[in-house]
Structure formats: structure tokens, C-alpha cells
């Protein structure tokens, strides 16, 4: 994985972490069409899901519904401490 995707994965995960606490654990909805237009973002999100740091509960819809997992929260906590 290249450096750009790696950095974007970290930024996205931090955003999901912040969103989780600002929205009482709610998932972040993102249109799949928008994601398909940005290959780097798609790779970064796929990486987070593969690593178990985020989940997508939007299967079968036109949207990704991303939420941070306990593993993702641990990763953020360890990275910032």
C-alpha cells in the first residue's frame, strides 16, 4: 500500500472516531458513486475494513455506512498516546 493511501486511512479513521462520539455511535453514510470517483479514498476505506478497524453496514444499498470498530478505536488511542 502506498504512503498516500496509508495517510488517508489514518485521517479517515480519526474522522470515524470523532464522528462516533459526536453522533452517539452512529455510522457515517457516504454515497458509493462518490467513492467510485476517488480511487485513493476507496483503497483507504477498503484497507480500514480489511484491517478490522471499520465496518460497512450499507451492503445492498447505494451507500457505504461506515462505523469504527473497537479495534479501530484502540488503534487511534495507541497512535495518539
KADABEL-V182208 format. One record per residue. N is the residue number from 1. RES is the residue in one letter. SS is DSSP state (H for helix, E for strand, L for the rest). PSI is psi in degrees with one decimal (* if undefined). D_FIRST is the distance of its C-alpha to the first C-alpha in whole Angstrom. Layout:
BEGIN
N;RES;SS;PSI;D_FIRST + N;RES;SS;PSI;D_FIRST
END
This chain:
BEGIN
1;X;L;138.1;0 + 2;X;L;166.0;4 + 3;X;H;-40.2;7 + 4;X;H;-44.7;8 + 5;X;H;-40.6;7 + 6;X;H;-46.9;7 + 7;X;H;-43.8;10 + 8;X;H;-37.4;11 + 9;X;H;-45.0;11 + 10;X;H;-42.1;13 + 11;X;H;-45.0;15 + 12;X;H;-41.4;16 + 13;X;H;-40.7;16 + 14;X;H;-39.6;19 + 15;X;H;-41.8;20 + 16;X;H;-37.9;21 + 17;X;H;-50.6;22 + 18;X;H;-42.5;25 + 19;X;H;-40.6;25 + 20;X;H;-47.5;26 + 21;X;H;-29.4;29 + 22;X;H;-21.6;30 + 23;X;L;32.2;31 + 24;X;L;43.9;32 + 25;X;L;9.4;29 + 26;X;L;155.5;29 + 27;X;L;153.2;26 + 28;X;E;121.7;24 + 29;X;E;131.5;25 + 30;X;E;125.6;23 + 31;X;E;133.2;24 + 32;X;H;-33.9;22 + 33;X;H;-38.5;23 + 34;X;H;-40.0;22 + 35;X;H;-40.3;18 + 36;X;H;-21.7;18 + 37;X;L;-14.1;19 + 38;X;L;96.5;16 + 39;X;H;-39.8;13 + 40;X;H;-44.9;11 + 41;X;H;-41.3;13 + 42;X;H;-44.4;13 + 43;X;H;-41.0;9 + 44;X;H;-43.5;9 + 45;X;H;-43.0;12 + 46;X;H;-40.0;11 + 47;X;H;-45.3;9 + 48;X;H;-40.0;12 + 49;X;H;-44.6;14 + 50;X;H;-36.2;13 + 51;X;H;-10.8;13 + 52;X;L;14.4;16 + 53;X;L;-18.2;16 + 54;X;E;157.7;17 + 55;X;E;156.4;20 + 56;X;E;112.5;21 + 57;X;L;18.3;24 + 58;X;L;18.6;25 + 59;X;L;138.5;25 + 60;X;L;6.0;28 + 61;X;L;179.4;28 + 62;X;L;1.3;27 + 63;X;E;152.4;25 + 64;X;E;139.1;22 + 65;X;E;95.4;23 + 66;X;E;139.0;21 + 67;X;E;145.2;22 + 68;X;E;146.0;21 + 69;X;L;172.7;21 + 70;X;H;-37.9;23 + 71;X;H;-39.6;20 + 72;X;H;-39.7;18 + 73;X;H;-41.5;22 + 74;X;H;-44.5;22 + 75;X;H;-46.5;18 + 76;X;H;-45.6;19 + 77;X;H;-44.4;23 + 78;X;H;-33.3;21 + 79;X;H;-33.0;19 + 80;X;H;-6.4;22 + 81;X;L;*;25
END
